[in-house]
Amino acid sequence: KLINRFDFVSVREHSAKDFLEHLIDKKIEVTLDPTLLLNETEWAKLMMDHPMRSKYILVYDLAKSEKLTQVANKISSSTGFPVVSYSKSKNFNNGCYSFAYSSPGEFLSLVKDAELVLSSSFHGVAFSILFSKPFLAFAFNKRSSRIIDLLELLELKDRIMNENLPFEEILKSSIDYGKAKELLELRKEKSIEFLKNALGALEDRR
């Protein structure tokens, strides 16, 4: 009932829009997550040094997944790259560092410098895309709808870890970031236009 009192309503994923449309009598706009409204150059201004001095795999395992751990261990064993993870490094055979208590600036630089990102976190996927990194997305739980929506939007759904396709096959294909960034820019412009219109309406009332 209270949402109906808002003049403008936006959500970050289509699943949320579909849910709310049955509850309120308002037009609902799907806009990008705020992190995607800035580009790589703007985020780079906030980066800070991190302790890694060799190549590594970044694992953003916000949602615990045995499959993610297995894949990370296999890739680490085949490449020799240690694992930098969100959870404690003892979960991995070659874990060397946890960024659970890192600053935002250090987290950004860890994503940018990683050889590969494995993520069950939306923002792990989002920043991988912003920094044009090779990545695998693990979308196995109810919170994964945002990841799936974003990758569908940017035509990158083939980067979602598929139980029927070995991760080695997924990683063989390169990511067409030229096309993905074009699609992202179009949605970014639309999202910013919505925000300007919504905030402008507030200004007109003063």
C-alpha positions in Angstrom: 0.0 0.0 0.0 2.8 2.4 0.8 4.6 1.8 -2.5 1.6 3.2 -4.3 2.3 6.6 -2.7 5.6 6.9 -4.6 5.5 8.9 -7.8 8.2 6.8 -9.4 9.1 3.2 -8.8 12.1 1.4 -10.2 13.7 -2.0 -9.5 16.9 -3.7 -10.6 15.6 -6.9 -12.0 12.7 -8.1 -14.1 11.7 -10.7 -11.5 11.1 -7.9 -9.0 9.0 -6.0 -11.6 6.9 -9.0 -12.3 6.3 -9.5 -8.6 5.3 -5.9 -7.9 3.1 -5.5 -10.9 0.6 -7.8 -9.2 0.6 -5.7 -6.1 0.6 -2.0 -7.1 -1.1 0.1 -9.7 2.1 1.9 -10.9 4.4 1.8 -13.9 7.6 0.1 -12.8 10.9 0.8 -14.5 13.7 -1.7 -14.6 17.0 0.2 -14.1 20.6 -0.8 -13.8 22.2 -1.5 -10.4 23.9 1.8 -9.4 27.3 0.2 -9.6 26.8 -0.1 -13.4 26.0 3.6 -13.8 29.7 4.4 -13.5 32.4 3.3 -16.0 35.7 1.6 -15.4 37.6 4.9 -15.4 35.4 6.4 -12.7 35.7 3.3 -10.5 39.5 3.2 -11.1 39.8 6.5 -9.2 38.8 4.7 -6.0 41.2 1.8 -6.3 43.8 1.0 -3.7 46.8 -1.4 -3.6 46.3 -5.0 -2.8 48.9 -7.5 -1.5 48.9 -9.9 -4.5 52.1 -9.8 -6.5 51.5 -12.9 -8.7 48.7 -14.1 -10.9 45.6 -15.3 -9.1 42.0 -16.4 -9.4 39.4 -14.3 -7.6 36.5 -16.2 -6.0 33.6 -14.1 -4.8 31.8 -16.9 -3.0 29.2 -14.8 -1.2 26.8 -17.7 -1.5 28.6 -20.9 -0.5 28.7 -23.4 -3.3 30.4 -26.7 -3.3 30.5 -26.6 -7.1 32.2 -23.3 -7.1 34.9 -24.5 -4.7 35.4 -27.6 -6.8 35.8 -25.6 -10.0 38.1 -23.1 -8.3 40.3 -25.9 -7.0 40.5 -27.6 -10.5 41.5 -24.3 -12.2 44.0 -23.5 -9.5 45.6 -26.9 -9.9 45.8 -26.7 -13.7 47.1 -23.1 -13.8 49.1 -23.0 -10.6 47.3 -19.7 -9.7 46.4 -19.3 -6.0 42.9 -18.5 -5.0 41.9 -15.1 -3.5 38.5 -15.5 -2.0 35.8 -13.8 0.0 35.4 -16.7 2.4 38.4 -18.0 4.4 41.1 -19.4 2.2 41.1 -22.7 4.0 38.1 -23.7 1.8 40.4 -24.0 -1.1 43.4 -26.2 -1.7 45.5 -23.3 -2.8 43.8 -20.4 -1.0 46.1 -17.6 -0.1 44.1 -14.6 0.9 40.7 -13.5 1.9 39.3 -10.1 1.0 36.3 -10.4 3.4 37.6 -7.3 5.4 39.2 -5.5 2.5 38.3 -1.9 1.7 36.1 -1.1 -1.3 39.2 0.3 -3.1 41.2 -2.9 -2.5 38.3 -5.1 -3.7 38.0 -3.1 -6.9 41.7 -3.5 -7.7 41.6 -7.2 -6.9 38.8 -7.7 -9.5 40.7 -5.6 -12.1 44.0 -7.5 -11.7 42.6 -11.1 -11.5 43.3 -13.6 -14.2 39.8 -15.0 -13.8 36.8 -14.3 -11.6 34.4 -17.0 -10.3 31.4 -15.4 -8.6 28.1 -16.3 -7.0 27.7 -12.6 -6.2 25.9 -10.1 -8.4 28.5 -7.4 -7.8 31.3 -9.9 -8.5 29.8 -10.4 -11.9 29.0 -6.7 -12.4 32.6 -5.5 -11.7 34.0 -8.3 -13.8 32.0 -6.9 -16.7 33.0 -3.3 -16.0 36.6 -4.3 -16.0 36.2 -6.7 -19.0 37.5 -9.7 -17.1 37.0 -13.4 -18.0 34.5 -14.8 -15.5 32.1 -17.6 -14.6 28.9 -16.9 -12.8 27.4 -19.4 -10.4 23.6 -18.8 -10.2 22.3 -21.7 -8.1 20.1 -20.0 -5.5 17.0 -17.7 -5.2 19.3 -14.6 -5.0 20.7 -15.3 -8.4 17.9 -13.7 -10.4 19.8 -10.4 -10.6 22.8 -12.2 -12.1 20.7 -14.0 -14.7 18.8 -10.8 -15.6 22.0 -8.9 -16.1 23.7 -11.5 -18.2 20.6 -12.0 -20.3 20.5 -8.2 -20.9 24.1 -8.1 -22.1 23.8 -11.4 -24.0 26.3 -13.1 -21.8 24.2 -15.8 -20.4 26.6 -18.4 -21.7 29.0 -17.4 -18.8 26.6 -19.0 -16.3 28.1 -22.2 -14.9 26.0 -25.0 -16.5 25.9 -28.4 -15.0 25.5 -29.9 -18.4 28.5 -28.2 -19.9 32.0 -28.5 -18.3 33.5 -25.2 -17.2 36.5 -25.9 -19.5 34.2 -25.6 -22.5 32.7 -22.3 -21.2 36.1 -20.8 -20.7 37.3 -21.8 -24.2 35.0 -19.1 -25.6 36.1 -15.5 -25.3 33.7 -12.8 -24.2 32.5 -10.2 -26.8 32.9 -7.2 -24.5 32.5 -4.8 -27.4 28.9 -5.9 -27.9 28.2 -6.3 -24.2 29.4 -2.8 -23.4 27.3 -1.3 -26.2 24.2 -3.0 -24.7 25.2 -1.8 -21.2 25.6 1.8 -22.4 22.1 1.8 -24.0 20.6 0.6 -20.7 22.7 3.0 -18.7 21.4 5.9 -20.7 17.9 4.8 -20.2 18.4 4.3 -16.4 20.0 7.7 -16.0 17.2 9.4 -18.0 14.7 7.7 -15.6 16.6 9.0 -12.6 16.8 12.5 -13.9 13.1 12.6 -14.7 12.2 11.3 -11.2 14.5 13.7 -9.4 13.5 16.5 -11.7 9.9 16.0 -10.7 10.9 16.6 -7.1 12.7 19.8 -8.0 9.6 21.1 -9.8 7.6 20.7 -6.6 9.9 23.0 -4.5 
